[in-house]
Amino acid sequence: MRKNTRILFILISSMNLRLAVTAVTPLFSVIQVSRHLSSGTTALLVTIPLLCFALGAIVAPKLIQTVGSWRLLFWVNVTLIVANLVRPFTTTSLLLGTSLIGLAIALLNILIPTLIVENTTNASRLTSYYSVIMNIVAASGTVIAIPLATIWGWPAVLSSFALPAVIAVLVGFKSAATPVIASHQPTHQNLLTTLKHDRPVRLLALFMGLQSLIFYSLLAWLPAIFQSLGASAATAGNLLAVFQFVGVPAALALNVLANRYHTLLLILSGYLGGMLGLLGGAIGWWLSAILLGFTCSLVFTTALTMIATSSRTPSTIANRSAIAQSLGYLLAAGGPLVFGQLHDLFENWQVACWLITFLMVVTVLVGLQIPSNN
């Protein structure tokens, strides 16, 4: 493939990174009623992908080595098409399709940063671009899911999440015929050695895990927190949409925030300002949604950039990315459950909010310890 086509293939593939996971949350109630699911089973539609992110990241380097980066990217998109199309049929297919989607996105999480390093000299810029695309598509899906479900029905909306993968397959069709070239990507066995002896990868994993835990916990419980403060269900839903949409400009911010120290200070300010905004009444809620949404997107893009620029060797980046995302998402998977349990235990959100604020500070402190190009 020509260079421009390769970059386009990467960017279109990045449209899949959150859409089928985050845009399903507004449909929880209608899916639950339609399929007669318990709240715990419904929550699996978010928890399963996070666990799959952890599992898929471990096998990604070996698959890249065996199948080849471009060919694997093509077949991952094919898998996403199939998984999204079959997901709505039955409860079993709902859970199975969600699992396949989680595994496919896990591979994309490793493939895309690796391909960026291999195909561009400005990893930070392209990372911010694909993060912007990911945020726009995911936020748009969240906003239009309910209106489209009213017109088409929720099964059709779930199936429509396959559209970005269809476009990616059309763009990257030639990659399926690309010969597999022997590479020096790390194997699964090397991951344990890397984890044991590579200090930066342990810090990257903790940073990735903490920021993901914070994001997915807020994604799951912010509407409930806003409602506990007096917001209506409709207002809480609108605030969640704002929380996701303001991530779009945040993903571009790294193009002008060249200093990592200043970026992390901005992240800390956004985190703390967003949590304080919860106490500010109706105006404070909107400020909170804006600050937390902007900051969660900025810290996610920062985490990806830290991984992509942690070495000048693509194989090292692939290895570190696999470990950081595997352990990171494993840590994140417990976040929504833990905070939900804290709410049930204390019958309010105060303890959970204090804990998440503490974790925000810890996240920034960990980020300050991560070296670059090491």
Secondary structure, 3 states (H helix, E strand, C coil): CCHHHHHHHHHHHHHHCCHHHHCCHHHHHHHHHHHCCCHHHHHHHHHHHHHHHHHHHHHHHHHHHHHCHHHHHHHHHHHHHHHHHHCCCCHHHHHHHHHHHHHHHHHHHHHHHHHHHHHCCCHHHHHHHHHHHHHHHHHHHHHHHHHHHHHHCHHHHHHHCCHHHHHHHHHCHHHHHCCCCCCCCCCHHHHHHHHHHCHHHHHHHHHHHHHHHHHHHHHHHHHHHHHHCCCCHHHHHHHHHHHHHCHHHHHHHHHCCCCHHHHHHHHHHHHHHHHHHCCCHHHHHHHHHHHHHHHHHHHHHHHHHHHHCCCCCHHHHHHHHHHHHHHHHHHHHCHHHHHHHHHHHHCCCHHHHHHHHHHHHHHHHHHHHCCCCC
